[in-house]
Amino acid sequence: MNIRLATVQDMDAILAIYAYARTQMKNNHNPHQWGDHHPAMALLLNDIQTRQLYLLCEESAIRGVFAFILGEDPTYQHIEDGAWLNERPYGTIHRIAAAKGAHGIFSAALAYCERQVDNVRIDTHADNHIMQHVIEKAGFQRCGIIFTDDGTPRIAYQKVINTL
């Protein structure tokens, strides 16, 4: 699977993937994490402009999308019911979603991120049991609870990649 930066020209495919992801979340008893409109167009355009929105492609088909942000995430400054594994510089995976029928999106995105940094963080909603399973299966450790910009809680995870 090829990974490349997203462009504004990719927006129709990106929006379709996120619409499908929101439907899947609702169908799997997680209607609140992204609601009906997250991620917002302005957020996606900012991700594109700041070169932190990535696409996973097979041939010319866009199969997945994710944001990968290097540096401190403001929502991760305060954590409850636990602690981060370390305070070293990290990258954060946000807004990851797969197209209908796509497989291996999380693994491919994580492999890309692990080539960039040796310290990765991610969070998900308590109702997103599928994502919790995928995150934990990938070797992330549950660290505690963080709160998003709108004050809603998320389960926070971190993975430290062993670089001998």
C-alpha positions as CSV (number, residue, x, y, z in Angstrom):
1,M,0.0,0.0,0.0
2,N,1.3,3.4,-1.0
3,I,1.1,6.4,1.4
4,R,1.1,9.9,0.2
5,L,0.1,13.4,1.4
6,A,-3.5,14.4,0.7
7,T,-4.4,17.3,-1.6
8,V,-7.5,19.4,-2.0
9,Q,-8.2,17.5,-5.2
10,D,-8.6,14.3,-3.1
11,M,-11.4,15.8,-1.0
12,D,-14.3,14.0,-2.5
13,A,-12.7,10.6,-1.8
14,I,-11.7,11.7,1.7
15,L,-15.2,12.9,2.5
16,A,-16.7,9.6,1.2
17,I,-14.3,7.6,3.4
18,Y,-15.2,9.6,6.5
19,A,-19.0,9.4,5.7
20,Y,-18.6,5.6,5.5
21,A,-16.6,5.5,8.8
22,R,-19.3,7.5,10.6
23,T,-22.0,5.1,9.3
24,Q,-19.9,2.1,10.5
25,M,-19.4,3.7,13.9
26,K,-23.1,4.2,14.3
27,N,-23.8,0.6,13.2
28,N,-21.3,-0.6,15.8
29,H,-22.9,1.2,18.8
30,N,-20.5,4.2,18.6
31,P,-22.8,7.1,17.3
32,H,-21.2,9.9,19.4
33,Q,-17.4,9.8,18.6
34,W,-17.7,11.5,15.2
35,G,-21.4,12.3,15.2
36,D,-22.8,13.4,11.8
37,H,-20.1,15.8,10.7
38,H,-16.6,15.1,12.1
39,P,-14.1,15.6,10.9
40,A,-15.1,19.1,9.7
41,M,-14.1,20.3,6.3
42,A,-12.1,23.2,7.9
43,L,-10.1,20.7,10.0
44,L,-9.4,18.5,6.9
45,L,-8.3,21.6,4.9
46,N,-6.0,22.6,7.7
47,D,-4.6,19.1,7.8
48,I,-3.9,19.3,4.1
49,Q,-2.4,22.8,4.3
50,T,-0.1,21.8,7.2
51,R,0.9,18.6,5.4
52,Q,-0.3,16.2,8.0
53,L,-3.2,14.4,6.3
54,Y,-2.2,11.2,4.5
55,L,-3.8,8.8,2.1
56,L,-3.3,5.1,1.8
57,C,-3.6,4.0,-1.8
58,E,-3.7,0.8,-3.8
59,E,-2.9,1.6,-7.4
60,S,-5.0,4.8,-8.0
61,A,-7.7,4.0,-5.4
62,I,-7.7,5.8,-2.1
63,R,-8.4,3.1,0.5
64,G,-7.8,5.0,3.8
65,V,-7.0,8.4,5.4
66,F,-5.3,9.5,8.6
67,A,-3.8,12.5,10.2
68,F,-0.3,12.2,11.6
69,I,0.8,15.1,13.7
70,L,4.4,15.5,15.0
71,G,4.8,17.4,18.2
72,E,2.8,18.1,21.3
73,D,-0.9,17.6,21.2
74,P,-2.7,20.1,23.5
75,T,-5.4,17.6,24.4
76,Y,-2.7,15.2,25.7
77,Q,-1.2,17.7,28.2
78,H,-3.6,16.5,30.9
79,I,-4.3,12.8,31.5
80,E,-6.4,11.2,34.2
81,D,-6.6,7.7,35.6
82,G,-3.0,7.0,34.5
83,A,0.1,8.5,33.0
84,W,1.9,8.6,29.7
85,L,4.7,6.1,29.3
86,N,7.2,8.9,28.8
87,E,7.3,12.6,27.9
88,R,9.7,12.3,25.0
89,P,8.7,13.8,21.6
90,Y,5.9,11.9,19.9
91,G,3.7,11.7,16.9
92,T,-0.1,11.3,17.1
93,I,-2.4,9.4,14.9
94,H,-5.8,11.1,14.5
95,R,-8.9,10.7,12.3
96,I,-8.0,7.3,10.8
97,A,-10.6,5.8,8.6
98,A,-10.9,3.1,5.9
99,A,-12.9,2.9,2.7
100,K,-15.5,0.2,2.4
101,G,-13.9,-3.2,1.9
102,A,-10.4,-1.9,2.7
103,H,-8.2,-4.0,5.0
104,G,-4.9,-3.4,6.8
105,I,-5.3,0.4,6.9
106,F,-4.3,0.8,10.6
107,S,-1.3,-1.5,10.2
108,A,0.0,0.3,7.1
109,A,-0.6,3.8,8.7
110,L,1.2,2.7,11.9
111,A,4.1,1.2,10.0
112,Y,4.5,4.6,8.3
113,C,4.4,6.5,11.5
114,E,6.8,4.2,13.2
115,R,9.3,5.0,10.5
116,Q,9.0,8.7,11.4
117,V,9.2,8.5,15.2
118,D,9.7,5.9,18.0
119,N,7.0,7.2,20.2
120,V,3.3,7.2,19.0
121,R,0.1,8.2,20.7
122,I,-3.5,7.7,19.8
123,D,-6.9,7.9,21.5
124,T,-10.4,6.7,20.9
125,H,-13.9,6.8,22.3
126,A,-15.0,4.4,25.0
127,D,-17.8,3.1,22.7
128,N,-15.3,2.4,19.9
129,H,-14.6,-1.2,20.9
130,I,-13.4,-2.2,17.4
131,M,-10.7,0.6,17.4
132,Q,-9.7,-0.3,21.0
133,H,-9.1,-3.8,19.9
134,V,-7.1,-2.8,16.8
135,I,-5.0,-0.3,18.9
136,E,-4.2,-2.8,21.6
137,K,-3.5,-5.6,19.1
138,A,-0.9,-3.3,17.5
139,G,1.0,-3.1,20.8
140,F,-0.2,0.2,22.3
141,Q,-0.6,0.4,26.0
142,R,-3.6,2.0,27.6
143,C,-2.4,5.1,29.5
144,G,-5.5,6.8,30.9
145,I,-8.2,9.3,29.9
146,I,-7.7,12.5,28.0
147,F,-10.3,15.1,27.0
148,T,-10.9,16.5,23.5
149,D,-11.4,20.2,22.8
150,D,-15.1,19.8,23.4
151,G,-14.5,18.2,26.8
152,T,-15.5,14.6,25.9
153,P,-13.3,11.8,27.3
154,R,-11.2,9.5,25.2
155,I,-9.1,6.5,26.1
156,A,-5.5,7.4,25.5
157,Y,-2.8,5.0,24.3
158,Q,0.9,5.1,23.7
159,K,3.4,2.9,21.9
160,V,7.1,3.1,22.3
161,I,9.0,1.5,19.5
162,N,12.1,-0.4,20.5
163,T,15.0,1.1,18.6
164,L,18.1,-0.9,19.6
